[in-house]
Amino acid sequence: MLNFFFLAIYSLQLAAAAAAIEGRRPAIPRNWDSRWSDLLQQCWDENPGARPGFDVIIEKLEKYSHDVLKTNYDSVAIDQVDSDRCGKCIVS
């Protein structure tokens, strides 16, 4: 069991290095809704300034939730997100 844990951590480190150094990203399954794959690709942009802010991410997730899952837009209040404080999605 311990070997599996270390293998998983090592695999995550390799994936992080591949993303950071080589710009590689995981493959997105072709059968995924384009709204999901588009959002993932936007969040993975190599340029942190081009990545969507949390307010945009929440808006897109709410729209998807409303369109596909038929949920209410008021389930999460977008105005509670402080985009000045949150900034962009940055992974470093």
Secondary structure, 3 states (H helix, E strand, C coil): CHHHHHHHHHHHHHHHHHHHHHCCCCCCCCCCCHHHHHHHHHHCCCCHHHCCEHHHHHHHHHHHHHHHHCCCHHHCCHHHCCHHHHCECCCC
